[in-house]
Amino acid sequence: MTIVEARTPDPKKFIKGATGDWEIVIGMEVHAQVTSEAKLFSGASTQFGKDPNANVSLVDAAMPGMLPVINEECVRQAIRTGLGLKAQINLKSVFDRKNYFYPDLPQGYQISQFKQPIVGEGKILLEMPEEKVEVGVERLHLEQDAGKSLHDQHPTMSFVDLNRSGVALMEIVSKPDLRSADEAKAYLTKLRTILRYLGTCDGNMDQGSMRADVNVSVRRPGEGFGTRCEIKNVNSIRFVGQAIEYEARRQVAILEDGGSIDQETRLFDAVKGETRSMRSKEEAHDYRYFPDPDLLPLEFTQGYVDELAAHLPELPDDKKARFITDYGLTDYDADVLVAERESADFFENVAKGRDAKLAANWVINELFGRLNKEGLTLETSPVSAAQLGGIIDLIKSDTISGKIAKDLFEIVWTEGGDPAQIVEDRGMKQVTDLGAIEAIVDDIIAANPEKVEQAKTKPGLLGWFVGQVMKQSQGKANPQAVNDLLKQKIGLE
């Protein structure tokens, strides 16, 4: 079979080796835990953080005679994910046994899907700084997770925790369409966002509910694919980038030294920032796949799929397009706001019936900036959408200036309360009375005749006068009125 590649090699992404350029080729296998209260083939809980072996049924422990029973919710979530990835949904799929032996795999095999997965080919669109990149999704299949071996509990013994044994995973396999660490990070970020919008995986990589196996190879531009190494179970988007950068340069160094790359599975050491060999890479035939005799083929109707499709939420790409069209936002602002579903919802609540661009500015710069600084989330934000909307209303009605608005935001952040009432109680309304502002302007001009003369030839000095007036009015003077009066009285109009 001839593989036709969709992408033209990009010199800007080449690794500069001692003997010429090299191109990185990356594919990813992302394991995403399905959002479900029970496991894939048993009723045991999937709750995170329970004591070791607290969430284990007889099925999970592979007790004799215990048979798996499919969890319909996991199937539903897998189909919804496939629809979100614009992928082919297969109305018939088969569960297989993937045979290998490890202490944390009680059955001696993993129930997975091989030749007939539940979801076929799809795609994810990445908007990189200089180009749009379409990454093909090869497949999505359902499988059960293994348990966890614990090696640091005792100096001479290892323990096994089966809480994760049988937890439902969606393995989402990309095509080898990624060509840089930045693209790989963008792909994982976008995939995580889609899953969280759909509610099919929480995307909490720190808890192990989403992790990536990263396949990396290098080649001379225009040549066929090189030998790949798989970096196993990377649990951070940042670490994915670091692992790829290190592994690509490791392979280039070996090839330029006249060596060859061994196809193997490697681990990423986040402390040292390097990959190290784990084991030789298995091929499909090593696992001796065969259909699981305890499970019938999984079948459902097109009507069932259509019903799920009809109730999908608005996904990130569609939401971004709407924000740009309906709200007049910039590409950047829309990107920031749709990165999380909660952020997009919060913005829409703030922008409802208001100046959307001003709302976006306050949400992104003031609120998100402060949340990041304080290590908080929207869920724990001291300022609600209604309160932030109230501050924007006061700005648009010229009740307060932009400077006063920032002071007001600080008060609401630390003390809470209704913004309008705070302004009323603390006398924070800006001065719009031209007579009062004119008196301050006249005083400043009379006290600085030399600067007035300089300003006539250097209009940039007008900002100094504006600052003096705002200072004397304690920030309450209307900035536009101040600016207009100064231009008139200094003679700059």
N, C-alpha and C positions, 0 to 999 in steps of 0.2 A: 504494500500500500504506500503510495506517495503522499507525504505530508506537505501540504501547501500552506505556507505561513502568510498570515494576513498583514504582518507588520514589516516595514522596511527598516533595516538597521539604522539607528540614530547615533551618529558619531559623538554627540554630546554626552551619551550615556556609557561610552566605552571605557574600560579600564586600561590605563596606559601601562603596559608591561615593558620589560627591558627589551623585548624583541618585537614589539608592535602592539596593536590594539586587540582587546578581548571584549566579547559581549557576554553579559550575564543573562541566563535564561532561568526563569523562576516559575514554579507551579506551587499551588498550596492546597493542602487538605485540612480544612477547618472542621473541628469537632465542636458542635454546638449542642449544649444540653437542652432538650425540649422542655418548654414550660408546661409542667404537668405535676400534679400532686402525688401521683403514683408512678411506679417504674414501668418499663416497656412491657414486661410480661408477668408482673405480679402487682399486688396491691400495696406493697411496702412503700413507706413514705420516702420522698426525695428531699425532705427538709435539710438544709445545710447546717453544719455545726453541731450535730448531735454526737453523743459519745460513740466511740468506735463500736461497730457491730450492733448499733441500736436500731438501724433501719434495714433489717435483713429478714426476708421471709424464707420459707423452706425451699421455694423455687430459686431464690438468689443464692442460697447455700448449696444448691444442687443435690438436695436430698433424694435418695432413690424413689422413683415413682412419681415425683413432682413434675407436672407438665406445664409449659408456658401457656398463657392466655393473653392475646394481643390487647393492648390498651388503645381503645378507639380514639381517645383524645390525642395521643401521640401521632396517630395516623393523620388526623385532621390538621394538626399543627404542621406536619411535614408537607402536606398538600398546600396549605396556605403559604408556607415558605417558598415552595416551588413556584406558585403563582406570583409571589412578590419578586422573584428572580426572572420573571418572564420565561419560565421554562416549560418544557413538555411534561405534562402529568401522565404517567403511565397507569391506565385503568386496571392493569394486572401486574403484580410484582411478586417476587418470591423471596422467602427468607432462606438463607443458607447457613451452614455451619462452617466457620473458619477455624480450623484445627491448629492449636498450638498449646504448649504446656508451660504454665507459669504459676507460682504459688497463689497469686491473687485472682486466678481464673478457675473457680471451683469445678466447673463442668469439664474442663479440658478442651473447651471450644467456646468460641464467641458466636452468638446468633447475629448475623449481619445480612447484607444483600450483596450479590456479586454481579451476575450477568443480567438480572432483571430488577433494577432498582425502582423505587417508587416515583422518582423524578428524573427526567432526562436532561437534555441540553438547555441551558439558559444563558443569560449574560448580565454583566454589571458594567455600567458606564462610569469611568473615572474622569473627573475634570482636573487635569494636572495644570500647572501654571502656563505651559506653552502648548498644550494639545489635549484633545479628548482621547481617552484610551478605552476601547471596548475589550473587556476581559471575558472570555468564554467560560461558562460553567459546564463542566463535563457531565456531572451527575450529582444527585443528592440521594443518599440512601439512609435508611434507618438501621441502627444497630444498638446493642446493649454495651454499656461501659463495663470495664473490669473493676476489680477492687483496687486496693492500694497497699503496697508493701511499705512497712515502716522500719527503717534501718537505724534510726538514731535514738531509739528508746532504751536500748540495752547494749553494752559493749560487745557481747558475743552472740546475740540473738536478733532475729528479725521477726516482726509481727505482721499480721494481715488484718486490714480493716475492710469489711465487705459492704460498708454503707453505700458505696457507689456501684457495687456490683448489680447489674441489671438496669441502671439508670438509662433512660432513652437518650440516644445521641443522634443528631443529624450530621452525617459526614458530607461536607460540601466540597467537591473536588473541582478545582479550576483547571483550565487548560494552561499549557506553558506559555502564556501570553504576556507575562510581566518581565520587564527588562531592567529594573533598578530597585534598590532598596526602598526608595521613595514611593514608587508605584506599588510595591508590595504592602507598604504601610497604609497607603491610601485605599488599596483594595480591602484590607482587613477592616479598616475604619468604616468604609462604606457598607460592607457586608454586615458589620455589627450594628450600624445604624438601621439598616433595613430590618434586621431581625428584631430589634427593639421596637421599631414602629409597629411591626406586625404582632408583637407580643409573643413570639414563638420561642424566644431565648432571651434571658435577661442580660447576656453579654458580659457578665461579671468575670473577667479574666482572672482576677485575683483569687476568686473562689473556685476556679477550675471549670466553670460552666461554659467557657469558650477557650479553646486553645488551638494552636496551629502546628501542623507538620509542614515544614518548608523544604521543598525540593530545589536544589541549586546546582546548576552546571555552568560551565563557561565554554566558549568556542571562539574561533576566529570569525569575524564578520562574514556572513554569507555562507558559512559552512553548515553541515548538519549538526544535530544536537550532540553535545558532549555527554560524558558519563555523569550521572547525577548522584548527589548525596542528599539524604533526607535528614533534616535537623528536626528532632522529635520534640513534641509537646512544649512549644514556646508559648508562654502565657502572658505576654505583654507586647503591645504594638511596637514600643520602643526597642524591646529586645529582638523582635523580628528584624528590624532594620540593622541592628548591630550584628546579629548572627549572619545575615546575608553578606554584609560588607566584609566581615572576617573570612567567611567560608570562600567567597569568590576570590579573594586575594590569596588565600591558602592554595586553592586549586591552580591559579595562574602561576604561582611560584613553583609548584611541582611540575607543571607542564613545561615551563620555560627552562627547567633544570633537566629536561629530558625524561622525566618520569611519567607515570600514568595514574589516573584517578581510579581508586577502588570504589565500586558501588557499595555504599555502606550506610548504616544509620548512625547519626551522630547526635550528641547532646550539646546544648549551649550552656556554658558556664558564665552566668551573668556577672559574677564577681571578677573573673579574669577577662571577660569580654571575648572569649574564644570558644570554638567548638572542639569537641574531642570525640574520638571513636567510641562507639557503643557496641555495635555488632555488625556483621555483614548483612547487607540488605536482602530481605527475602523477596522472592517472586511469587506470583499468585499460585503457581503449582505447588509451592512449598507448604501452603496452608491446606491443601487437599479439600477445596470447597466442594460441598454437595448440598442439595436441597434438604432443609431440616425436616425430618419425617414427622415431627410432632406439630408442625404448623402447616395448615393449608395455604395455597396461594392467596395473596391479598387482592381482593377484587372489589371495585365500587363502580358506580355509574357516572356518565358524563354529567347527568343532572346534579349529582352530589357535588361534583367539582364546580359546576357553574354556580350553584347556590353559595359555595364558599367564596368564589370570585366576586360575587355581587356584593358581599359584605366586607371586602378588604378595606382597610383605612387608606386615606390618601398617603402615598409613599413619598420619600424625600425629594426625588427628582420632580414629581408633579407639584409638590408643595412649593418648591423653590421657584418653578416657572410661574406659579400663581402669585407668589409674593412679589416677583419682579413686575409682572403685568398689572396686577390689581393695586399694589401698594406703591409702585414706582421705586422699589428698593434697588440698590446696586447689587451686582453679582456677588460681591464679597459679603455684604450685610445679609443677603438671603442665605448664603452658604452657612454663615455663623448661626443664624436663627433656626435653620432646619436640621442642624447637626444632631439635635436631640428632639424627640417629639414634645417633651415637656417645655423646652425652650420655645418652640414654635407656637404651642398653645398659649404660653404666657404672653408672648408678644402680641398675638391676636387679641387677647383680652385687654391688653394695654392700648392697642391701636384702634379698637372698636369705636368708630365715630370720631376719631381724632386724626391729627396730622401724623401719618404713618412713618414718614422719614424722621420726624422728631422723636416719635416713640421708639423707633429702631435705635436711634442714637443713644437715648437714655437707657434702654434695655441693655445694649451691647457694651457701651463705654462706662456708664455709671454703675448700673446694677451688676452685670457680669464681672466687671473689673473688680468691684468690691467683694463679690462672692469669692472670686479666685484668690484675692488677697487674704481673706479671712478663712479660706478653706471650707466654705459652706456650699450648699446646693440650693436650687430653687425650692426644694421641699423644705429646707430649713431657713429660707430667706426671711429676715426681719421685715422686709418691705414687700407688701403684696402687690398684685397687678392693679387692684383698685386704688391703692395708695399712690403708686407710681403714676397711674393715669390722672389722679387728682393733682399731682404736681405739674404735669404737662398742661392740664386745663388752666392752671393759674398762670403758667408762662404764656400760653396763647391768648389769654384775656388781658395780658399786660398788667395783671395784678402784681406779679413779681418779675424781677429780672433774672437772667441766667445765673448771675452770681448768687442772688438770694435763693434761687432754686437749689443750688448745691448746698447752701447752708441748711435749707429746709429738708433736703434729702438726708443730711447727717442727723438732724433732729428726729426724723421719722425712723431712721435706721436704729438709733440708740434708745429712743424713748417710745416710739410708736405714736399712734394718734391720727386724727383726720387732718390732712395737710391744710385745708381751707380754714379750719378752726385754729390751727397753730398760727397761721399767718395773721388771723384776726386778733387772737389773744396776745401775740407778741409784737404787734405793730410792725410787721415785716413787709407791708405793702409798699411797692415802689412809688416814688413821687412822680406823678404825671402832670402836676400843676406847673405849667410853663413859667408862671411868675416866680415860683419858688426856685425852680431850676435856674432861671435867668439871673436871679440875685446871686447865686453861688458862682455862676460862670463869670459874671461881672467882677466879683471879688477876686477870682483867680487871675483874670486878665489884668486887672489893675495892679496886682502884686507882682506881676512878672512881665514888665514891658519889653525887656530884652528878648525873652523867649518868644514874645508875640511877633517881634520883627523877624526873628530867625525863622519862625513858622511860615511867614509869608513867602520865603524862598525855599524852605524845606518842609513841605506839607506833612512829612512823616512825623514831625514833632507834635502833630495834633493829638496823637495817642497819649502823649505825656499830659496834655491838658485834660483829656477825658479821664485819665487815671486820677488826677488831682480832684476833679469834680466828684467822681464816684467815691473817692476816699472821704471827702468832706461831707458827702450826703450819706455816709455809712452804707454805700452800695445800693441805696434806694432810688436814686435818680434814674429815670428811663434813659438807657444808653443811646437810643436813636435820637431822642430829643436833645440830649447833651451834645451829640455829634453835630446835629443840624445847627444848633445855636452857636457853637464854637466856630463853625465854618462861616456863618453869617457875620459874626462880630469881629473875627480876625480878617475877614475879607478873602476867603478862599473859594467862594462860590462864583 
